[in-house]
Amino acid sequence: MSREPGSSFEDVIQSGAKRILTSGGAKSALEGAAVLAELIEAAGERIVIVPGAGINAANIEQVVRRARAREFHSGLSTALPYWSMDYKKLEEEVRKLGERLAQINDTQTAPE
């Protein structure tokens, strides 16, 4: 984490990077959602802020609502440790995350 996030943020944009993967300086994206929302607003169309850290099917909706991001990163380590060889569990967690994202998308794109 940078000691001067504002100047570092602009430096990354000036470098030509397309995305910044961040938790908003918190232990998890959910905990850093307020900062993520500020970064997303400040970024505008210049760079994509990608929330990551602790995102899973159980909390993705809260992260979407609070951070207002359009892209997300999930290693699913909160649901399945990295060292696990339980591929069935991994497939199940990916499926659940996909289903939640589809539900969120349907809710956001439904005509009023």
Biopython code that builds the backbone (N, CA, C, O; Angstrom):
import numpy as np
from Bio.PDB.StructureBuilder import StructureBuilder

atoms = [
    (1, "MET", "N", (0.841, -1.162, 0.000)),
    (1, "MET", "CA", (0.000, 0.000, 0.000)),
    (1, "MET", "C", (0.891, 1.231, 0.000)),
    (1, "MET", "O", (1.900, 1.274, 0.703)),
    (2, "SER", "N", (0.528, 2.209, -0.770)),
    (2, "SER", "CA", (1.302, 3.431, -0.889)),
    (2, "SER", "C", (1.038, 4.381, 0.272)),
    (2, "SER", "O", (-0.068, 4.422, 0.811)),
    (3, "ARG", "N", (2.053, 5.138, 0.652)),
    (3, "ARG", "CA", (1.881, 6.153, 1.695)),
    (3, "ARG", "C", (1.167, 7.380, 1.148)),
    (3, "ARG", "O", (0.587, 8.152, 1.912)),
    (4, "GLU", "N", (1.204, 7.569, -0.171)),
    (4, "GLU", "CA", (0.528, 8.690, -0.823)),
    (4, "GLU", "C", (-0.386, 8.135, -1.918)),
    (4, "GLU", "O", (-0.048, 8.192, -3.101)),
    (5, "PRO", "N", (-1.549, 7.596, -1.520)),
    (5, "PRO", "CA", (-2.397, 6.919, -2.505)),
    (5, "PRO", "C", (-2.849, 7.812, -3.655)),
    (5, "PRO", "O", (-2.985, 7.333, -4.781)),
    (6, "GLY", "N", (-3.080, 9.077, -3.405)),
    (6, "GLY", "CA", (-3.534, 9.963, -4.483)),
    (6, "GLY", "C", (-2.514, 10.108, -5.590)),
    (6, "GLY", "O", (-2.851, 9.966, -6.765)),
    (7, "SER", "N", (-1.265, 10.390, -5.233)),
    (7, "SER", "CA", (-0.229, 10.558, -6.258)),
    (7, "SER", "C", (0.114, 9.227, -6.905)),
    (7, "SER", "O", (0.374, 9.173, -8.107)),
    (8, "SER", "N", (0.119, 8.150, -6.123)),
    (8, "SER", "CA", (0.390, 6.826, -6.683)),
    (8, "SER", "C", (-0.691, 6.428, -7.681)),
    (8, "SER", "O", (-0.400, 5.843, -8.725)),
    (9, "PHE", "N", (-1.921, 6.745, -7.359)),
    (9, "PHE", "CA", (-3.064, 6.461, -8.235)),
    (9, "PHE", "C", (-2.844, 7.131, -9.592)),
    (9, "PHE", "O", (-2.996, 6.491, -10.633)),
    (10, "GLU", "N", (-2.489, 8.403, -9.580)),
    (10, "GLU", "CA", (-2.252, 9.134, -10.832)),
    (10, "GLU", "C", (-1.030, 8.589, -11.569)),
    (10, "GLU", "O", (-1.014, 8.551, -12.799)),
    (11, "ASP", "N", (0.003, 8.162, -10.818)),
    (11, "ASP", "CA", (1.188, 7.567, -11.441)),
    (11, "ASP", "C", (0.824, 6.295, -12.199)),
    (11, "ASP", "O", (1.302, 6.072, -13.311)),
    (12, "VAL", "N", (-0.019, 5.463, -11.596)),
    (12, "VAL", "CA", (-0.435, 4.213, -12.260)),
    (12, "VAL", "C", (-1.222, 4.540, -13.530)),
    (12, "VAL", "O", (-1.015, 3.906, -14.565)),
    (13, "ILE", "N", (-2.103, 5.502, -13.462)),
    (13, "ILE", "CA", (-2.869, 5.898, -14.654)),
    (13, "ILE", "C", (-1.920, 6.389, -15.742)),
    (13, "ILE", "O", (-2.057, 6.013, -16.906)),
    (14, "GLN", "N", (-0.961, 7.226, -15.365)),
    (14, "GLN", "CA", (-0.002, 7.766, -16.332)),
    (14, "GLN", "C", (0.892, 6.676, -16.924)),
    (14, "GLN", "O", (1.424, 6.852, -18.020)),
    (15, "SER", "N", (1.064, 5.570, -16.231)),
    (15, "SER", "CA", (1.915, 4.484, -16.727)),
    (15, "SER", "C", (1.288, 3.748, -17.903)),
    (15, "SER", "O", (1.965, 3.006, -18.614)),
    (16, "GLY", "N", (-0.016, 3.959, -18.103)),
    (16, "GLY", "CA", (-0.703, 3.261, -19.185)),
    (16, "GLY", "C", (-1.405, 1.989, -18.739)),
    (16, "GLY", "O", (-1.978, 1.277, -19.564)),
    (17, "ALA", "N", (-1.368, 1.698, -17.452)),
    (17, "ALA", "CA", (-2.064, 0.513, -16.945)),
    (17, "ALA", "C", (-3.549, 0.631, -17.255)),
    (17, "ALA", "O", (-4.087, 1.735, -17.337)),
    (18, "LYS", "N", (-4.196, -0.489, -17.424)),
    (18, "LYS", "CA", (-5.626, -0.520, -17.742)),
    (18, "LYS", "C", (-6.495, -0.795, -16.520)),
    (18, "LYS", "O", (-7.665, -0.416, -16.488)),
    (19, "ARG", "N", (-5.911, -1.466, -15.498)),
    (19, "ARG", "CA", (-6.676, -1.852, -14.315)),
    (19, "ARG", "C", (-5.804, -1.769, -13.070)),
    (19, "ARG", "O", (-4.584, -1.921, -13.131)),
    (20, "ILE", "N", (-6.467, -1.523, -11.926)),
    (20, "ILE", "CA", (-5.821, -1.587, -10.621)),
    (20, "ILE", "C", (-6.627, -2.568, -9.775)),
    (20, "ILE", "O", (-7.820, -2.374, -9.542)),
    (21, "LEU", "N", (-5.956, -3.625, -9.319)),
    (21, "LEU", "CA", (-6.572, -4.597, -8.425)),
    (21, "LEU", "C", (-6.285, -4.149, -7.001)),
    (21, "LEU", "O", (-5.123, -4.025, -6.615)),
    (22, "THR", "N", (-7.344, -3.902, -6.206)),
    (22, "THR", "CA", (-7.151, -3.372, -4.857)),
    (22, "THR", "C", (-8.306, -3.747, -3.937)),
    (22, "THR", "O", (-9.427, -4.001, -4.377)),
    (23, "SER", "N", (-7.996, -3.771, -2.657)),
    (23, "SER", "CA", (-9.034, -3.968, -1.640)),
    (23, "SER", "C", (-9.449, -2.624, -1.052)),
    (23, "SER", "O", (-10.239, -2.575, -0.109)),
    (24, "GLY", "N", (-8.922, -1.539, -1.603)),
    (24, "GLY", "CA", (-9.191, -0.229, -1.030)),
    (24, "GLY", "C", (-8.385, 0.005, 0.232)),
    (24, "GLY", "O", (-8.751, 0.837, 1.062)),
    (25, "GLY", "N", (-7.279, -0.732, 0.383)),
    (25, "GLY", "CA", (-6.405, -0.577, 1.533)),
    (25, "GLY", "C", (-6.872, -1.321, 2.771)),
    (25, "GLY", "O", (-6.287, -1.169, 3.843)),
    (26, "ALA", "N", (-7.905, -2.115, 2.638)),
    (26, "ALA", "CA", (-8.450, -2.851, 3.777)),
    (26, "ALA", "C", (-8.107, -4.336, 3.664)),
    (26, "ALA", "O", (-7.548, -4.787, 2.665)),
    (27, "LYS", "N", (-8.450, -5.075, 4.702)),
    (27, "LYS", "CA", (-8.213, -6.521, 4.708)),
    (27, "LYS", "C", (-9.052, -7.221, 3.645)),
    (27, "LYS", "O", (-8.627, -8.227, 3.075)),
    (28, "SER", "N", (-10.246, -6.687, 3.378)),
    (28, "SER", "CA", (-11.122, -7.280, 2.358)),
    (28, "SER", "C", (-11.747, -6.165, 1.524)),
    (28, "SER", "O", (-11.799, -5.012, 1.950)),
    (29, "ALA", "N", (-12.215, -6.519, 0.350)),
    (29, "ALA", "CA", (-12.890, -5.552, -0.511)),
    (29, "ALA", "C", (-14.158, -5.026, 0.140)),
    (29, "ALA", "O", (-14.502, -3.856, -0.030)),
    (30, "LEU", "N", (-14.847, -5.862, 0.873)),
    (30, "LEU", "CA", (-16.062, -5.413, 1.561)),
    (30, "LEU", "C", (-15.724, -4.346, 2.600)),
    (30, "LEU", "O", (-16.413, -3.332, 2.702)),
    (31, "GLU", "N", (-14.663, -4.579, 3.368)),
    (31, "GLU", "CA", (-14.242, -3.598, 4.374)),
    (31, "GLU", "C", (-13.740, -2.308, 3.722)),
    (31, "GLU", "O", (-13.889, -1.228, 4.294)),
    (32, "GLY", "N", (-13.153, -2.412, 2.543)),
    (32, "GLY", "CA", (-12.620, -1.247, 1.837)),
    (32, "GLY", "C", (-13.571, -0.662, 0.814)),
    (32, "GLY", "O", (-13.164, 0.158, -0.008)),
    (33, "ALA", "N", (-14.829, -1.067, 0.848)),
    (33, "ALA", "CA", (-15.792, -0.671, -0.188)),
    (33, "ALA", "C", (-15.967, 0.838, -0.318)),
    (33, "ALA", "O", (-16.127, 1.338, -1.431)),
    (34, "ALA", "N", (-15.940, 1.568, 0.778)),
    (34, "ALA", "CA", (-16.108, 3.026, 0.697)),
    (34, "ALA", "C", (-14.943, 3.661, -0.067)),
    (34, "ALA", "O", (-15.149, 4.540, -0.904)),
    (35, "VAL", "N", (-13.725, 3.213, 0.225)),
    (35, "VAL", "CA", (-12.543, 3.724, -0.481)),
    (35, "VAL", "C", (-12.595, 3.284, -1.940)),
    (35, "VAL", "O", (-12.269, 4.062, -2.837)),
    (36, "LEU", "N", (-13.001, 2.048, -2.178)),
    (36, "LEU", "CA", (-13.128, 1.566, -3.556)),
    (36, "LEU", "C", (-14.100, 2.428, -4.344)),
    (36, "LEU", "O", (-13.833, 2.770, -5.496)),
    (37, "ALA", "N", (-15.215, 2.780, -3.741)),
    (37, "ALA", "CA", (-16.199, 3.635, -4.418)),
    (37, "ALA", "C", (-15.588, 4.985, -4.768)),
    (37, "ALA", "O", (-15.832, 5.510, -5.855)),
    (38, "GLU", "N", (-14.799, 5.553, -3.863)),
    (38, "GLU", "CA", (-14.126, 6.832, -4.133)),
    (38, "GLU", "C", (-13.124, 6.686, -5.275)),
    (38, "GLU", "O", (-13.055, 7.541, -6.158)),
    (39, "LEU", "N", (-12.351, 5.605, -5.258)),
    (39, "LEU", "CA", (-11.379, 5.361, -6.334)),
    (39, "LEU", "C", (-12.078, 5.193, -7.682)),
    (39, "LEU", "O", (-11.627, 5.729, -8.695)),
    (40, "ILE", "N", (-13.174, 4.453, -7.685)),
    (40, "ILE", "CA", (-13.920, 4.220, -8.923)),
    (40, "ILE", "C", (-14.447, 5.533, -9.476)),
    (40, "ILE", "O", (-14.383, 5.779, -10.680)),
    (41, "GLU", "N", (-14.966, 6.370, -8.597)),
    (41, "GLU", "CA", (-15.461, 7.677, -9.045)),
    (41, "GLU", "C", (-14.311, 8.539, -9.577)),
    (41, "GLU", "O", (-14.449, 9.174, -10.622)),
    (42, "ALA", "N", (-13.185, 8.566, -8.869)),
    (42, "ALA", "CA", (-12.035, 9.365, -9.294)),
    (42, "ALA", "C", (-11.442, 8.847, -10.606)),
    (42, "ALA", "O", (-10.935, 9.626, -11.414)),
    (43, "ALA", "N", (-11.508, 7.541, -10.810)),
    (43, "ALA", "CA", (-10.936, 6.936, -12.014)),
    (43, "ALA", "C", (-11.737, 7.279, -13.260)),
    (43, "ALA", "O", (-11.172, 7.442, -14.341)),
    (44, "GLY", "N", (-13.043, 7.389, -13.111)),
    (44, "GLY", "CA", (-13.884, 7.649, -14.280)),
    (44, "GLY", "C", (-13.636, 6.610, -15.353)),
    (44, "GLY", "O", (-13.681, 5.408, -15.089)),
    (45, "GLU", "N", (-13.375, 7.072, -16.555)),
    (45, "GLU", "CA", (-13.101, 6.184, -17.685)),
    (45, "GLU", "C", (-11.599, 5.996, -17.907)),
    (45, "GLU", "O", (-11.195, 5.315, -18.850)),
    (46, "ARG", "N", (-10.769, 6.593, -17.047)),
    (46, "ARG", "CA", (-9.320, 6.562, -17.268)),
    (46, "ARG", "C", (-8.690, 5.216, -16.963)),
    (46, "ARG", "O", (-7.729, 4.822, -17.624)),
    (47, "ILE", "N", (-9.215, 4.500, -15.972)),
    (47, "ILE", "CA", (-8.666, 3.207, -15.560)),
    (47, "ILE", "C", (-9.768, 2.457, -14.825)),
    (47, "ILE", "O", (-10.649, 3.074, -14.226)),
    (48, "VAL", "N", (-9.723, 1.128, -14.866)),
    (48, "VAL", "CA", (-10.718, 0.297, -14.188)),
    (48, "VAL", "C", (-10.182, -0.093, -12.813)),
    (48, "VAL", "O", (-9.081, -0.630, -12.696)),
    (49, "ILE", "N", (-10.964, 0.181, -11.786)),
    (49, "ILE", "CA", (-10.634, -0.264, -10.434)),
    (49, "ILE", "C", (-11.308, -1.617, -10.227)),
    (49, "ILE", "O", (-12.527, -1.735, -10.356)),
    (50, "VAL", "N", (-10.517, -2.632, -9.906)),
    (50, "VAL", "CA", (-11.021, -3.992, -9.736)),
    (50, "VAL", "C", (-10.939, -4.373, -8.255)),
    (50, "VAL", "O", (-9.851, -4.658, -7.754)),
    (51, "PRO", "N", (-12.068, -4.383, -7.554)),
    (51, "PRO", "CA", (-12.045, -4.808, -6.155)),
    (51, "PRO", "C", (-11.646, -6.275, -6.040)),
    (51, "PRO", "O", (-12.087, -7.119, -6.821)),
    (52, "GLY", "N", (-10.810, -6.560, -5.056)),
    (52, "GLY", "CA", (-10.408, -7.926, -4.788)),
    (52, "GLY", "C", (-10.038, -8.074, -3.325)),
    (52, "GLY", "O", (-9.719, -7.084, -2.668)),
    (53, "ALA", "N", (-10.074, -9.256, -2.819)),
    (53, "ALA", "CA", (-9.728, -9.664, -1.450)),
    (53, "ALA", "C", (-10.993, -10.061, -0.711)),
    (53, "ALA", "O", (-11.803, -9.218, -0.325)),
    (54, "GLY", "N", (-11.141, -11.349, -0.527)),
    (54, "GLY", "CA", (-12.248, -11.867, 0.268)),
    (54, "GLY", "C", (-13.595, -11.884, -0.427)),
    (54, "GLY", "O", (-14.617, -12.074, 0.232)),
    (55, "ILE", "N", (-13.629, -11.693, -1.735)),
    (55, "ILE", "CA", (-14.913, -11.683, -2.447)),
    (55, "ILE", "C", (-15.342, -13.114, -2.741)),
    (55, "ILE", "O", (-14.562, -13.927, -3.237)),
    (56, "ASN", "N", (-16.610, -13.404, -2.420)),
    (56, "ASN", "CA", (-17.177, -14.722, -2.691)),
    (56, "ASN", "C", (-18.683, -14.573, -2.930)),
    (56, "ASN", "O", (-19.213, -13.462, -2.897)),
    (57, "ALA", "N", (-19.356, -15.673, -3.164)),
    (57, "ALA", "CA", (-20.791, -15.636, -3.469)),
    (57, "ALA", "C", (-21.610, -15.046, -2.327)),
    (57, "ALA", "O", (-22.663, -14.452, -2.560)),
    (58, "ALA", "N", (-21.135, -15.204, -1.102)),
    (58, "ALA", "CA", (-21.887, -14.717, 0.052)),
    (58, "ALA", "C", (-21.843, -13.198, 0.204)),
    (58, "ALA", "O", (-22.745, -12.612, 0.802)),
    (59, "ASN", "N", (-20.792, -12.549, -0.337)),
    (59, "ASN", "CA", (-20.681, -11.104, -0.126)),
    (59, "ASN", "C", (-20.580, -10.263, -1.400)),
    (59, "ASN", "O", (-20.479, -9.039, -1.320)),
    (60, "ILE", "N", (-20.605, -10.898, -2.564)),
    (60, "ILE", "CA", (-20.434, -10.143, -3.812)),
    (60, "ILE", "C", (-21.504, -9.064, -3.974)),
    (60, "ILE", "O", (-21.201, -7.976, -4.464)),
    (61, "GLU", "N", (-22.734, -9.338, -3.578)),
    (61, "GLU", "CA", (-23.794, -8.341, -3.738)),
    (61, "GLU", "C", (-23.506, -7.093, -2.906)),
    (61, "GLU", "O", (-23.731, -5.977, -3.375)),
    (62, "GLN", "N", (-23.018, -7.262, -1.688)),
    (62, "GLN", "CA", (-22.677, -6.117, -0.846)),
    (62, "GLN", "C", (-21.527, -5.320, -1.451)),
    (62, "GLN", "O", (-21.546, -4.089, -1.424)),
    (63, "VAL", "N", (-20.522, -6.012, -1.998)),
    (63, "VAL", "CA", (-19.392, -5.323, -2.617)),
    (63, "VAL", "C", (-19.871, -4.544, -3.841)),
    (63, "VAL", "O", (-19.468, -3.399, -4.043)),
    (64, "VAL", "N", (-20.723, -5.153, -4.653)),
    (64, "VAL", "CA", (-21.273, -4.473, -5.836)),
    (64, "VAL", "C", (-22.012, -3.212, -5.411)),
    (64, "VAL", "O", (-21.786, -2.136, -5.964)),
    (65, "ARG", "N", (-22.889, -3.346, -4.435)),
    (65, "ARG", "CA", (-23.715, -2.217, -3.999)),
    (65, "ARG", "C", (-22.879, -1.098, -3.380)),
    (65, "ARG", "O", (-23.088, 0.076, -3.686)),
    (66, "ARG", "N", (-21.940, -1.458, -2.516)),
    (66, "ARG", "CA", (-21.164, -0.441, -1.794)),
    (66, "ARG", "C", (-20.051, 0.189, -2.629)),
    (66, "ARG", "O", (-19.827, 1.398, -2.556)),
    (67, "ALA", "N", (-19.354, -0.624, -3.422)),
    (67, "ALA", "CA", (-18.224, -0.101, -4.201)),
    (67, "ALA", "C", (-18.656, 0.428, -5.571)),
    (67, "ALA", "O", (-17.979, 1.268, -6.164)),
    (68, "ARG", "N", (-19.783, -0.070, -6.060)),
    (68, "ARG", "CA", (-20.301, 0.323, -7.372)),
    (68, "ARG", "C", (-19.307, 0.018, -8.506)),
    (68, "ARG", "O", (-19.151, 0.800, -9.444)),
    (69, "ALA", "N", (-18.652, -1.119, -8.395)),
    (69, "ALA", "CA", (-17.694, -1.555, -9.413)),
    (69, "ALA", "C", (-18.394, -2.399, -10.468)),
    (69, "ALA", "O", (-19.495, -2.904, -10.246)),
    (70, "ARG", "N", (-17.744, -2.543, -11.614)),
    (70, "ARG", "CA", (-18.282, -3.363, -12.706)),
    (70, "ARG", "C", (-17.455, -4.622, -12.946)),
    (70, "ARG", "O", (-17.923, -5.563, -13.588)),
    (71, "GLU", "N", (-16.244, -4.639, -12.439)),
    (71, "GLU", "CA", (-15.376, -5.810, -12.541)),
    (71, "GLU", "C", (-14.907, -6.174, -11.138)),
    (71, "GLU", "O", (-14.784, -5.311, -10.269)),
    (72, "PHE", "N", (-14.646, -7.476, -10.926)),
    (72, "PHE", "CA", (-14.251, -7.971, -9.620)),
    (72, "PHE", "C", (-13.229, -9.073, -9.787)),
    (72, "PHE", "O", (-13.140, -9.703, -10.840)),
    (73, "HIS", "N", (-12.450, -9.300, -8.723)),
    (73, "HIS", "CA", (-11.510, -10.419, -8.699)),
    (73, "HIS", "C", (-11.819, -11.272, -7.476)),
    (73, "HIS", "O", (-11.998, -10.751, -6.375)),
    (74, "SER", "N", (-11.881, -12.563, -7.673)),
    (74, "SER", "CA", (-12.059, -13.473, -6.549)),
    (74, "SER", "C", (-11.193, -14.697, -6.750)),
    (74, "SER", "O", (-11.344, -15.430, -7.727)),
    (75, "GLY", "N", (-10.290, -14.906, -5.821)),
    (75, "GLY", "CA", (-9.504, -16.128, -5.806)),
    (75, "GLY", "C", (-10.226, -17.227, -5.047)),
    (75, "GLY", "O", (-9.777, -18.373, -5.018)),
    (76, "LEU", "N", (-11.353, -16.872, -4.431)),
    (76, "LEU", "CA", (-12.204, -17.775, -3.656)),
    (76, "LEU", "C", (-11.491, -18.403, -2.470)),
    (76, "LEU", "O", (-11.926, -19.439, -1.967)),
    (77, "SER", "N", (-10.402, -17.792, -2.013)),
    (77, "SER", "CA", (-9.671, -18.380, -0.888)),
    (77, "SER", "C", (-10.448, -18.292, 0.422)),
    (77, "SER", "O", (-10.157, -19.041, 1.354)),
    (78, "THR", "N", (-11.432, -17.392, 0.514)),
    (78, "THR", "CA", (-12.243, -17.351, 1.728)),
    (78, "THR", "C", (-13.199, -18.535, 1.779)),
    (78, "THR", "O", (-13.652, -18.923, 2.856)),
    (79, "ALA", "N", (-13.505, -19.106, 0.630)),
    (79, "ALA", "CA", (-14.395, -20.267, 0.573)),
    (79, "ALA", "C", (-13.619, -21.570, 0.423)),
    (79, "ALA", "O", (-14.094, -22.630, 0.832)),
    (80, "LEU", "N", (-12.428, -21.491, -0.162)),
    (80, "LEU", "CA", (-11.634, -22.684, -0.447)),
    (80, "LEU", "C", (-10.154, -22.315, -0.373)),
    (80, "LEU", "O", (-9.689, -21.525, -1.195)),
    (81, "PRO", "N", (-9.404, -22.853, 0.576)),
    (81, "PRO", "CA", (-7.988, -22.506, 0.703)),
    (81, "PRO", "C", (-7.211, -22.817, -0.581)),
    (81, "PRO", "O", (-7.530, -23.770, -1.291)),
    (82, "TYR", "N", (-6.200, -22.013, -0.868)),
    (82, "TYR", "CA", (-5.412, -22.202, -2.091)),
    (82, "TYR", "C", (-4.791, -23.587, -2.193)),
    (82, "TYR", "O", (-4.662, -24.126, -3.292)),
    (83, "TRP", "N", (-4.407, -24.169, -1.066)),
    (83, "TRP", "CA", (-3.745, -25.472, -1.090)),
    (83, "TRP", "C", (-4.719, -26.625, -1.304)),
    (83, "TRP", "O", (-4.293, -27.768, -1.471)),
    (84, "SER", "N", (-6.013, -26.342, -1.302)),
    (84, "SER", "CA", (-7.010, -27.404, -1.427)),
    (84, "SER", "C", (-6.979, -28.029, -2.821)),
    (84, "SER", "O", (-6.783, -27.345, -3.825)),
    (85, "MET", "N", (-7.170, -29.309, -2.853)),
    (85, "MET", "CA", (-7.252, -30.046, -4.115)),
    (85, "MET", "C", (-8.689, -30.501, -4.370)),
    (85, "MET", "O", (-8.935, -31.373, -5.203)),
    (86, "ASP", "N", (-9.624, -29.908, -3.653)),
    (86, "ASP", "CA", (-11.031, -30.283, -3.761)),
    (86, "ASP", "C", (-11.656, -29.556, -4.955)),
    (86, "ASP", "O", (-12.291, -28.512, -4.806)),
    (87, "TYR", "N", (-11.460, -30.134, -6.139)),
    (87, "TYR", "CA", (-11.915, -29.483, -7.369)),
    (87, "TYR", "C", (-13.431, -29.410, -7.472)),
    (87, "TYR", "O", (-13.967, -28.486, -8.084)),
    (88, "LYS", "N", (-14.115, -30.362, -6.887)),
    (88, "LYS", "CA", (-15.593, -30.322, -6.874)),
    (88, "LYS", "C", (-16.067, -29.104, -6.083)),
    (88, "LYS", "O", (-16.984, -28.398, -6.504)),
    (89, "LYS", "N", (-15.436, -28.867, -4.940)),
    (89, "LYS", "CA", (-15.779, -27.705, -4.114)),
    (89, "LYS", "C", (-15.469, -26.409, -4.872)),
    (89, "LYS", "O", (-16.251, -25.459, -4.821)),
    (90, "LEU", "N", (-14.341, -26.369, -5.568)),
    (90, "LEU", "CA", (-13.982, -25.198, -6.364)),
    (90, "LEU", "C", (-15.037, -24.945, -7.440)),
    (90, "LEU", "O", (-15.492, -23.815, -7.614)),
    (91, "GLU", "N", (-15.423, -25.994, -8.158)),
    (91, "GLU", "CA", (-16.460, -25.845, -9.184)),
    (91, "GLU", "C", (-17.763, -25.345, -8.580)),
    (91, "GLU", "O", (-18.437, -24.499, -9.168)),
    (92, "GLU", "N", (-18.120, -25.862, -7.413)),
    (92, "GLU", "CA", (-19.344, -25.437, -6.728)),
    (92, "GLU", "C", (-19.272, -23.949, -6.358)),
    (92, "GLU", "O", (-20.243, -23.216, -6.545)),
    (93, "GLU", "N", (-18.130, -23.507, -5.836)),
    (93, "GLU", "CA", (-17.968, -22.105, -5.442)),
    (93, "GLU", "C", (-17.993, -21.178, -6.661)),
    (93, "GLU", "O", (-18.583, -20.099, -6.606)),
    (94, "VAL", "N", (-17.362, -21.589, -7.749)),
    (94, "VAL", "CA", (-17.386, -20.794, -8.980)),
    (94, "VAL", "C", (-18.816, -20.703, -9.513)),
    (94, "VAL", "O", (-19.252, -19.637, -9.948)),
    (95, "ARG", "N", (-19.541, -21.816, -9.479)),
    (95, "ARG", "CA", (-20.937, -21.826, -9.929)),
    (95, "ARG", "C", (-21.785, -20.878, -9.090)),
    (95, "ARG", "O", (-22.568, -20.096, -9.630)),
    (96, "LYS", "N", (-21.627, -20.949, -7.758)),
    (96, "LYS", "CA", (-22.407, -20.075, -6.871)),
    (96, "LYS", "C", (-22.091, -18.602, -7.125)),
    (96, "LYS", "O", (-22.992, -17.764, -7.140)),
    (97, "LEU", "N", (-20.826, -18.296, -7.320)),
    (97, "LEU", "CA", (-20.443, -16.914, -7.602)),
    (97, "LEU", "C", (-21.033, -16.453, -8.929)),
    (97, "LEU", "O", (-21.538, -15.335, -9.031)),
    (98, "GLY", "N", (-20.973, -17.300, -9.932)),
    (98, "GLY", "CA", (-21.568, -16.979, -11.229)),
    (98, "GLY", "C", (-23.070, -16.754, -11.142)),
    (98, "GLY", "O", (-23.605, -15.833, -11.757)),
    (99, "GLU", "N", (-23.739, -17.593, -10.381)),
    (99, "GLU", "CA", (-25.194, -17.436, -10.213)),
    (99, "GLU", "C", (-25.536, -16.124, -9.515)),
    (99, "GLU", "O", (-26.476, -15.434, -9.911)),
    (100, "ARG", "N", (-24.776, -15.780, -8.477)),
    (100, "ARG", "CA", (-25.025, -14.514, -7.761)),
    (100, "ARG", "C", (-24.802, -13.330, -8.690)),
    (100, "ARG", "O", (-25.591, -12.385, -8.695)),
    (101, "LEU", "N", (-23.728, -13.378, -9.476)),
    (101, "LEU", "CA", (-23.458, -12.281, -10.417)),
    (101, "LEU", "C", (-24.565, -12.165, -11.455)),
    (101, "LEU", "O", (-24.952, -11.056, -11.825)),
    (102, "ALA", "N", (-25.074, -13.289, -11.926)),
    (102, "ALA", "CA", (-26.185, -13.265, -12.896)),
    (102, "ALA", "C", (-27.429, -12.654, -12.264)),
    (102, "ALA", "O", (-28.130, -11.871, -12.906)),
    (103, "GLN", "N", (-27.707, -13.004, -11.014)),
    (103, "GLN", "CA", (-28.858, -12.425, -10.313)),
    (103, "GLN", "C", (-28.696, -10.916, -10.142)),
    (103, "GLN", "O", (-29.640, -10.155, -10.351)),
    (104, "ILE", "N", (-27.516, -10.500, -9.767)),
    (104, "ILE", "CA", (-27.236, -9.064, -9.603)),
    (104, "ILE", "C", (-27.415, -8.350, -10.930)),
    (104, "ILE", "O", (-28.039, -7.291, -10.989)),
    (105, "ASN", "N", (-26.871, -8.923, -11.992)),
    (105, "ASN", "CA", (-26.980, -8.331, -13.326)),
    (105, "ASN", "C", (-28.430, -8.234, -13.767)),
    (105, "ASN", "O", (-28.842, -7.214, -14.320)),
    (106, "ASP", "N", (-29.216, -9.290, -13.529)),
    (106, "ASP", "CA", (-30.627, -9.276, -13.884)),
    (106, "ASP", "C", (-31.382, -8.190, -13.138)),
    (106, "ASP", "O", (-32.250, -7.526, -13.703)),
    (107, "THR", "N", (-31.050, -8.013, -11.863)),
    (107, "THR", "CA", (-31.680, -6.987, -11.039)),
    (107, "THR", "C", (-31.328, -5.586, -11.545)),
    (107, "THR", "O", (-32.187, -4.704, -11.578)),
    (108, "GLN", "N", (-30.080, -5.383, -11.934)),
    (108, "GLN", "CA", (-29.636, -4.064, -12.367)),
    (108, "GLN", "C", (-30.132, -3.711, -13.761)),
    (108, "GLN", "O", (-30.283, -2.532, -14.082)),
    (109, "THR", "N", (-30.387, -4.716, -14.593)),
    (109, "THR", "CA", (-30.792, -4.437, -15.966)),
    (109, "THR", "C", (-32.300, -4.604, -16.200)),
    (109, "THR", "O", (-32.784, -4.373, -17.308)),
    (110, "ALA", "N", (-33.032, -5.000, -15.174)),
    (110, "ALA", "CA", (-34.491, -5.185, -15.306)),
    (110, "ALA", "C", (-35.173, -3.837, -15.521)),
    (110, "ALA", "O", (-34.863, -2.863, -14.834)),
    (111, "PRO", "N", (-36.114, -3.783, -16.487)),
    (111, "PRO", "CA", (-36.844, -2.539, -16.693)),
    (111, "PRO", "C", (-37.737, -2.227, -15.496)),
    (111, "PRO", "O", (-38.264, -3.131, -14.847)),
    (112, "GLU", "N", (-37.896, -0.959, -15.217)),
    (112, "GLU", "CA", (-38.706, -0.564, -14.063)),
    (112, "GLU", "C", (-40.118, -0.253, -14.459)),
    (112, "GLU", "O", (-40.935, 0.097, -13.607)),
]
sb = StructureBuilder()
sb.init_structure("model")
sb.init_model(0)
sb.init_chain("A")
sb.init_seg("    ")
for serial, (resi, resn, name, xyz) in enumerate(atoms, 1):
    if name == "N":
        sb.init_residue(resn, " ", resi, " ")
    sb.init_atom(name, np.array(xyz, "f"), 0.0, 1.0, " ", f" {name:<3s}", serial, name[0])
structure = sb.get_structure()
